[in-house]
Amino acid sequence: MRGVAILGTLGTNIWIFTDPGGPAGFMATWGASGAVETFLRFLTNGKFLGLLTLLFGIGLELQYRSAVRKGLAWPGRYLWRAALLFAEGVLHFVLIFEFDVLMGYALTSVIVAYLIGRSERAVTAWMVAAGALHVALVSLLTLALLAAGGGTSGGAAGGLFAEGSWPEQVAARLQNLAVYRAELIFIIPMGIVLFLLGARLLRAGVFEPGEGGARLRRRLAVLGLGVAAPLNLATAYAGPAWFAVDRYLLPPLVALGLLGLITSIVLGLRGAPGRLRTALSDVGRAALSCYVLQNLVASALCYGWGLGLATRLDPARPWWVPVAWAGICLLFMTLATLWLRRFRRGPLELAWQWAYQAPWSRRAADATT
């Protein structure tokens, strides 16, 4: 599931990398691109971000259970994990990608870490409050865009990504920090709801093979794919004023349908995992490495400091974009499988694990000496 979510996020990001104008060009054409490109963007936009957010909440619930089982203080060391994730996100944002989500997940996880073990009533109250705030923010932005005629804008000159150097792009990210990090305003309230909802779904047995789990998954599929997805398709063609609804409101509901559908498919499979399922699982095991490095590879392929394919292949847009996405996905499915044949974790996961354990390893060493 996590492997699908990681590759799915690239399905949204690839449209940014392959736009000759970079993020500014991508935002300028939101809701105003051709019918085919609009449909292709719709397939992934926000949905796999929502799925990944749900899975982060499920992971947080599992870590909470582990701490309780071992009698450890909570959130305790988890706050150090969140700090490392935030640092990783800062580096990813500055060096590689304007729309990093790791920083938002890190901040959200700190809030949710203090909620995960509280009563059902308290958790419900927080979900309702965060959900209401999220809907209000989306509504206010939508009303503002409708009043302004529906325009959206980016934060950097397009020529920077077609012709500029990598240091110039780094400098532009820092100069336009407020613009690029504005997404956190939506990610954090939405993340609180989805983190807590993911934890609740795990407790409700969404991954269980019995009839109770199957019934829950069917309901999620109907809500997400039968109700939310058609509405999301309508907003995709409704124009740029519906940007926030199209990305932050309906896609998380679609993500619930994807969670139910994918889980049902996997539970229905028989026999040993084939190459495709193994490769997707390996991407999930090396999720952090694949998320960061797939964005780096896409940058090198598309931007002016690399091969510059965004400008060279612009006449073939939108058809070459899904081909680029598929090629990068195939590359990382292969690399993840080859790497994990020799190592237990992905390369960034190994570095991250070392950094996570370092403070307590030093204390243990000091205590023995």
TINUBA-399502 format. One record per residue (C-alpha): residue number from 1; residue in one letter; x, y, z. Coordinates in Angstrom, 1 decimal, padded with zeros to 4 digits. Layout:
N
NUM / a / X / Y / Z
...
***
This chain:
369
1 / m / 000.0 / 000.0 / 000.0
2 / r / 002.8 / 002.4 / 000.9
3 / g / 004.6 / 001.6 / -002.3
4 / v / 001.5 / 002.4 / -004.3
5 / a / 001.1 / 005.7 / -002.4
6 / i / 004.8 / 006.7 / -003.0
7 / l / 004.6 / 006.1 / -006.8
8 / g / 001.2 / 007.7 / -006.9
9 / t / 002.5 / 011.0 / -005.4
10 / l / 005.0 / 011.1 / -008.3
11 / g / 002.0 / 010.9 / -010.6
12 / t / 001.0 / 014.3 / -009.3
13 / n / 004.5 / 015.7 / -009.0
14 / i / 005.6 / 014.7 / -012.5
15 / w / 003.3 / 017.4 / -014.0
16 / i / 005.3 / 020.0 / -012.1
17 / f / 008.7 / 018.7 / -013.2
18 / t / 007.6 / 018.3 / -016.8
19 / d / 006.2 / 021.8 / -017.1
20 / p / 008.7 / 024.1 / -018.9
21 / g / 007.7 / 026.9 / -016.4
22 / g / 008.3 / 024.7 / -013.4
23 / p / 006.0 / 025.2 / -010.4
24 / a / 004.9 / 028.6 / -011.6
25 / g / 003.9 / 027.2 / -015.0
26 / f / 002.1 / 024.3 / -013.4
27 / m / 000.0 / 026.5 / -011.1
28 / a / -000.8 / 028.9 / -014.0
29 / t / -002.4 / 026.1 / -016.0
30 / w / -004.3 / 024.6 / -013.1
31 / g / -007.8 / 023.9 / -014.3
32 / a / -007.0 / 025.6 / -017.7
33 / s / -005.1 / 022.8 / -019.5
34 / g / -006.4 / 020.6 / -022.3
35 / a / -009.1 / 018.0 / -021.7
36 / v / -006.7 / 015.1 / -021.9
37 / e / -004.1 / 016.6 / -019.5
38 / t / -006.8 / 017.6 / -017.1
39 / f / -008.1 / 014.0 / -016.9
40 / l / -004.6 / 012.6 / -016.5
41 / r / -003.9 / 015.1 / -013.7
42 / f / -007.2 / 014.1 / -012.1
43 / l / -006.2 / 010.5 / -011.8
44 / t / -003.5 / 011.2 / -009.2
45 / n / -004.0 / 014.7 / -007.9
46 / g / -004.2 / 014.7 / -004.1
47 / k / -005.5 / 011.1 / -004.0
48 / f / -002.2 / 009.4 / -003.2
49 / l / -001.2 / 012.3 / -000.9
50 / g / -004.3 / 011.4 / 001.0
51 / l / -003.5 / 007.7 / 000.9
52 / l / 000.0 / 008.4 / 002.2
53 / t / -001.4 / 010.5 / 005.0
54 / l / -003.7 / 007.8 / 006.1
55 / l / -000.8 / 005.3 / 006.1
56 / f / 001.3 / 007.7 / 008.2
57 / g / -001.6 / 007.7 / 010.8
58 / i / -001.7 / 003.9 / 010.7
59 / g / 002.1 / 003.8 / 011.2
60 / l / 001.8 / 006.2 / 014.2
61 / e / -000.8 / 003.9 / 015.7
62 / l / 001.4 / 000.9 / 015.3
63 / q / 004.3 / 002.7 / 017.0
64 / y / 002.1 / 003.8 / 019.8
65 / r / 001.0 / 000.2 / 020.3
66 / s / 004.6 / -000.9 / 020.4
67 / a / 005.5 / 001.7 / 023.0
68 / v / 002.6 / 000.6 / 025.2
69 / r / 003.5 / -003.0 / 024.8
70 / k / 007.1 / -002.4 / 025.8
71 / g / 006.1 / -000.1 / 028.7
72 / l / 007.9 / 002.9 / 027.2
73 / a / 007.0 / 006.5 / 027.8
74 / w / 004.8 / 008.0 / 025.0
75 / p / 005.4 / 010.1 / 022.9
76 / g / 009.0 / 009.9 / 024.4
77 / r / 011.4 / 009.1 / 021.6
78 / y / 008.8 / 009.6 / 018.9
79 / l / 009.3 / 013.3 / 019.2
80 / w / 013.0 / 012.8 / 018.1
81 / r / 011.7 / 010.8 / 015.1
82 / a / 009.4 / 013.7 / 014.2
83 / a / 012.3 / 016.1 / 014.5
84 / l / 014.4 / 014.0 / 012.1
85 / l / 011.6 / 013.8 / 009.7
86 / f / 011.2 / 017.6 / 009.8
87 / a / 015.0 / 018.0 / 009.1
88 / e / 014.7 / 015.6 / 006.2
89 / g / 011.8 / 017.6 / 004.8
90 / v / 013.8 / 020.8 / 005.1
91 / l / 016.7 / 019.4 / 003.1
92 / h / 014.3 / 017.9 / 000.6
93 / f / 012.5 / 021.2 / 000.2
94 / v / 015.7 / 023.3 / -000.1
95 / l / 017.7 / 021.0 / -002.3
96 / i / 015.2 / 019.2 / -004.5
97 / f / 011.4 / 020.0 / -004.4
98 / e / 009.2 / 023.0 / -003.7
99 / f / 006.2 / 021.0 / -002.5
100 / d / 007.7 / 018.7 / 000.0
101 / v / 005.2 / 017.0 / 002.4
102 / l / 007.6 / 015.6 / 005.0
103 / m / 007.7 / 018.9 / 006.9
104 / g / 003.9 / 018.9 / 007.1
105 / y / 003.8 / 015.3 / 008.2
106 / a / 006.4 / 015.9 / 010.9
107 / l / 004.5 / 018.8 / 012.4
108 / t / 001.2 / 016.9 / 012.2
109 / s / 002.7 / 013.8 / 013.8
110 / v / 003.8 / 015.8 / 016.9
111 / i / 000.2 / 017.0 / 017.4
112 / v / -001.3 / 013.6 / 016.8
113 / a / 001.3 / 011.8 / 019.0
114 / y / -000.4 / 013.6 / 022.0
115 / l / -003.9 / 012.6 / 020.8
116 / i / -003.4 / 009.0 / 019.8
117 / g / -003.9 / 007.5 / 023.2
118 / r / -006.7 / 009.7 / 024.4
119 / s / -010.3 / 008.8 / 024.8
120 / e / -012.6 / 008.2 / 021.8
121 / r / -014.5 / 011.3 / 022.7
122 / a / -011.5 / 013.5 / 022.8
123 / v / -010.2 / 012.1 / 019.5
124 / t / -013.5 / 012.6 / 017.9
125 / a / -013.7 / 016.2 / 019.1
126 / w / -010.2 / 016.9 / 017.6
127 / m / -011.2 / 015.3 / 014.3
128 / v / -014.4 / 017.4 / 014.1
129 / a / -012.5 / 020.6 / 015.0
130 / a / -009.7 / 020.0 / 012.5
131 / g / -012.1 / 018.9 / 009.8
132 / a / -014.2 / 022.0 / 010.3
133 / l / -011.1 / 024.2 / 010.1
134 / h / -010.0 / 022.4 / 006.9
135 / v / -013.3 / 022.8 / 005.2
136 / a / -013.5 / 026.4 / 006.2
137 / l / -010.0 / 027.1 / 004.8
138 / v / -010.8 / 025.4 / 001.5
139 / s / -014.1 / 027.2 / 001.3
140 / l / -012.6 / 030.6 / 002.0
141 / l / -009.9 / 030.1 / -000.6
142 / t / -012.4 / 028.9 / -003.2
143 / l / -014.6 / 031.9 / -002.6
144 / a / -011.6 / 034.2 / -002.9
145 / l / -010.6 / 032.6 / -006.2
146 / l / -014.1 / 032.8 / -007.6
147 / a / -014.3 / 036.5 / -006.6
148 / a / -010.9 / 037.1 / -008.3
149 / g / -011.9 / 035.3 / -011.5
150 / g / -010.3 / 031.9 / -010.6
151 / g / -006.6 / 032.7 / -011.2
152 / t / -003.8 / 030.9 / -009.3
153 / s / -000.2 / 031.9 / -009.4
154 / g / 003.2 / 030.3 / -008.8
155 / g / 006.2 / 031.7 / -006.9
156 / a / 009.1 / 031.7 / -009.4
157 / a / 009.9 / 032.7 / -012.9
158 / g / 009.4 / 029.9 / -015.4
159 / g / 012.7 / 030.5 / -017.2
160 / l / 014.5 / 029.6 / -014.0
161 / f / 013.5 / 025.9 / -014.4
162 / a / 014.0 / 025.8 / -018.2
163 / e / 017.4 / 027.5 / -018.2
164 / g / 018.5 / 028.2 / -014.6
165 / s / 021.2 / 026.4 / -012.6
166 / w / 020.6 / 024.2 / -009.6
167 / p / 022.0 / 026.8 / -007.1
168 / e / 019.7 / 029.4 / -008.6
169 / q / 016.7 / 027.1 / -008.0
170 / v / 017.8 / 026.5 / -004.4
171 / a / 018.0 / 030.3 / -003.9
172 / a / 014.5 / 030.8 / -005.5
173 / r / 013.0 / 028.2 / -003.0
174 / l / 014.4 / 030.2 / -000.1
175 / q / 013.3 / 033.5 / -001.5
176 / n / 009.7 / 032.2 / -002.1
177 / l / 009.5 / 030.2 / 001.1
178 / a / 006.2 / 031.7 / 002.1
179 / v / 004.6 / 030.8 / -001.2
180 / y / 005.9 / 027.2 / -001.4
181 / r / 005.2 / 026.4 / 002.3
182 / a / 001.7 / 027.8 / 002.2
183 / e / 000.5 / 024.3 / 001.5
184 / l / 001.2 / 023.5 / 005.1
185 / i / -001.9 / 025.5 / 006.0
186 / f / -004.0 / 022.8 / 004.3
187 / i / -001.8 / 019.8 / 005.0
188 / i / -001.8 / 020.1 / 008.8
189 / p / -005.6 / 020.3 / 009.6
190 / m / -006.2 / 017.7 / 006.9
191 / g / -003.3 / 015.6 / 008.2
192 / i / -004.7 / 015.6 / 011.8
193 / v / -008.0 / 014.2 / 010.5
194 / l / -006.4 / 011.6 / 008.3
195 / f / -003.8 / 010.5 / 010.8
196 / l / -006.5 / 009.9 / 013.4
197 / l / -008.8 / 008.3 / 010.9
198 / g / -006.1 / 006.0 / 009.8
199 / a / -005.5 / 004.9 / 013.4
200 / r / -009.3 / 004.4 / 013.8
201 / l / -009.6 / 002.3 / 010.6
202 / l / -006.7 / 000.1 / 011.8
203 / r / -008.5 / -000.5 / 015.1
204 / a / -011.8 / -001.1 / 013.2
205 / g / -010.1 / -004.0 / 011.3
206 / v / -009.8 / -002.5 / 007.8
207 / f / -006.9 / -004.9 / 007.1
208 / e / -008.6 / -008.0 / 008.6
209 / p / -009.7 / -010.7 / 006.2
210 / g / -013.0 / -011.5 / 007.9
211 / e / -016.5 / -010.3 / 007.0
212 / g / -016.2 / -007.3 / 009.3
213 / g / -013.1 / -006.0 / 007.5
214 / a / -014.6 / -006.7 / 004.1
215 / r / -017.8 / -004.8 / 005.0
216 / l / -015.8 / -001.8 / 006.1
217 / r / -013.7 / -001.9 / 002.9
218 / r / -016.8 / -002.0 / 000.7
219 / r / -018.2 / 001.1 / 002.4
220 / l / -014.9 / 002.9 / 001.9
221 / a / -014.8 / 002.0 / -001.7
222 / v / -018.4 / 003.1 / -002.3
223 / l / -017.8 / 006.5 / -000.5
224 / g / -014.4 / 007.1 / -002.2
225 / l / -014.8 / 005.7 / -005.6
226 / g / -018.6 / 005.7 / -006.1
227 / v / -019.4 / 009.2 / -004.6
228 / a / -016.2 / 011.3 / -004.2
229 / a / -014.4 / 010.4 / -007.4
230 / p / -017.2 / 011.5 / -009.8
231 / l / -017.5 / 014.8 / -007.8
232 / n / -013.7 / 015.2 / -008.0
233 / l / -013.8 / 014.6 / -011.8
234 / a / -016.4 / 017.4 / -012.0
235 / t / -014.2 / 019.9 / -010.0
236 / a / -011.2 / 019.0 / -012.2
237 / y / -013.0 / 020.5 / -015.2
238 / a / -014.7 / 023.3 / -013.2
239 / g / -011.8 / 025.7 / -013.6
240 / p / -008.9 / 027.0 / -011.5
241 / a / -011.2 / 028.6 / -008.9
242 / w / -011.9 / 025.1 / -007.6
243 / f / -008.2 / 024.4 / -007.0
244 / a / -008.5 / 023.8 / -003.3
245 / v / -011.6 / 021.6 / -003.5
246 / d / -009.9 / 019.6 / -006.4
247 / r / -006.8 / 019.0 / -004.3
248 / y / -007.5 / 019.1 / -000.6
249 / l / -011.2 / 018.3 / -000.1
250 / l / -012.4 / 015.5 / -002.4
251 / p / -009.2 / 013.6 / -003.0
252 / p / -008.8 / 012.5 / 000.6
253 / l / -012.2 / 010.9 / 000.3
254 / v / -011.1 / 009.2 / -002.9
255 / a / -008.1 / 007.9 / -001.0
256 / l / -010.4 / 006.1 / 001.4
257 / g / -011.8 / 004.3 / -001.5
258 / l / -008.3 / 003.4 / -002.8
259 / l / -007.5 / 002.1 / 000.7
260 / g / -010.5 / -000.2 / 000.7
261 / l / -010.1 / -001.4 / -002.9
262 / i / -006.3 / -002.1 / -002.8
263 / t / -006.6 / -003.9 / 000.5
264 / s / -009.4 / -006.1 / -000.8
265 / i / -007.4 / -006.9 / -003.9
266 / v / -004.3 / -007.8 / -002.0
267 / l / -006.2 / -009.9 / 000.6
268 / g / -007.9 / -011.8 / -002.3
269 / l / -004.6 / -012.8 / -003.9
270 / r / -003.4 / -016.4 / -003.5
271 / g / 000.1 / -017.9 / -003.7
272 / a / 003.5 / -016.3 / -003.3
273 / p / 003.8 / -012.6 / -004.3
274 / g / 004.8 / -012.1 / -007.9
275 / r / 007.3 / -009.6 / -009.3
276 / l / 004.9 / -006.7 / -009.3
277 / r / 003.7 / -007.1 / -005.8
278 / t / 007.2 / -007.7 / -004.5
279 / a / 008.5 / -004.6 / -006.3
280 / l / 005.7 / -002.4 / -004.9
281 / s / 006.3 / -003.8 / -001.4
282 / d / 010.0 / -003.0 / -001.8
283 / v / 009.2 / 000.6 / -002.7
284 / g / 007.1 / 000.7 / 000.4
285 / r / 009.9 / -000.6 / 002.5
286 / a / 012.3 / 002.1 / 001.1
287 / a / 009.5 / 004.7 / 001.0
288 / l / 011.6 / 007.7 / 002.2
289 / s / 014.4 / 006.9 / -000.2
290 / c / 012.1 / 006.4 / -003.1
291 / y / 010.1 / 009.6 / -002.4
292 / v / 013.1 / 011.8 / -002.2
293 / l / 015.2 / 010.2 / -004.9
294 / q / 012.4 / 009.9 / -007.5
295 / n / 012.0 / 013.7 / -007.2
296 / l / 015.7 / 014.1 / -007.7
297 / v / 015.7 / 012.0 / -010.8
298 / a / 012.7 / 013.8 / -012.2
299 / s / 014.5 / 017.1 / -011.6
300 / a / 017.6 / 015.9 / -013.4
301 / l / 015.6 / 014.7 / -016.3
302 / c / 013.3 / 017.7 / -016.7
303 / y / 015.1 / 020.8 / -015.6
304 / g / 017.6 / 023.0 / -017.4
305 / w / 020.5 / 022.0 / -015.2
306 / g / 019.9 / 018.4 / -016.2
307 / l / 018.7 / 017.0 / -019.5
308 / g / 016.1 / 019.7 / -020.0
309 / l / 013.4 / 017.3 / -021.3
310 / a / 010.5 / 019.5 / -020.0
311 / t / 011.4 / 022.1 / -022.7
312 / r / 012.6 / 019.7 / -025.4
313 / l / 009.5 / 017.5 / -025.2
314 / d / 006.9 / 020.2 / -024.6
315 / p / 005.4 / 019.8 / -028.1
316 / a / 004.7 / 016.1 / -027.1
317 / r / 002.8 / 017.2 / -023.9
318 / p / 000.8 / 015.6 / -022.4
319 / w / 001.5 / 012.2 / -023.9
320 / w / 005.2 / 012.0 / -022.9
321 / v / 004.4 / 012.9 / -019.2
322 / p / 002.8 / 009.5 / -018.2
323 / v / 005.6 / 007.8 / -020.1
324 / a / 008.2 / 009.6 / -018.0
325 / w / 006.2 / 008.7 / -014.8
326 / a / 006.1 / 005.0 / -015.8
327 / g / 009.8 / 005.0 / -016.6
328 / i / 010.8 / 006.5 / -013.2
329 / c / 008.4 / 004.1 / -011.4
330 / l / 009.9 / 001.1 / -013.2
331 / l / 013.4 / 002.4 / -012.3
332 / f / 012.7 / 002.7 / -008.6
333 / m / 010.8 / -000.6 / -008.4
334 / t / 013.9 / -002.2 / -009.8
335 / l / 016.4 / -000.3 / -007.7
336 / a / 014.4 / -000.9 / -004.5
337 / t / 014.3 / -004.6 / -005.1
338 / l / 018.0 / -004.9 / -005.9
339 / w / 019.0 / -002.8 / -002.9
340 / l / 016.8 / -004.7 / -000.4
341 / r / 018.4 / -008.0 / -001.5
342 / r / 021.5 / -006.8 / 000.3
343 / f / 020.2 / -004.4 / 003.0
344 / r / 017.3 / -004.4 / 005.4
345 / r / 016.4 / -000.7 / 004.8
346 / g / 016.7 / 001.8 / 002.0
347 / p / 019.8 / 004.1 / 001.9
348 / l / 018.1 / 007.1 / 003.5
349 / e / 016.3 / 004.9 / 005.9
350 / l / 019.7 / 003.5 / 007.1
351 / a / 021.0 / 007.0 / 007.6
352 / w / 017.8 / 008.0 / 009.3
353 / q / 017.9 / 005.0 / 011.6
354 / w / 021.5 / 005.8 / 012.6
355 / a / 020.6 / 009.4 / 013.4
356 / y / 017.6 / 008.2 / 015.4
357 / q / 019.6 / 005.7 / 017.5
358 / a / 022.7 / 007.9 / 017.9
359 / p / 021.7 / 009.9 / 021.1
360 / w / 020.8 / 006.7 / 023.0
361 / s / 023.8 / 004.8 / 021.7
362 / r / 026.1 / 007.5 / 023.1
363 / r / 024.3 / 007.4 / 026.4
364 / a / 024.7 / 003.7 / 026.6
365 / a / 028.4 / 003.9 / 025.7
366 / d / 028.9 / 006.6 / 028.4
367 / a / 027.1 / 004.5 / 031.0
368 / t / 029.4 / 001.5 / 030.3
369 / t / 032.6 / 003.6 / 030.6
***
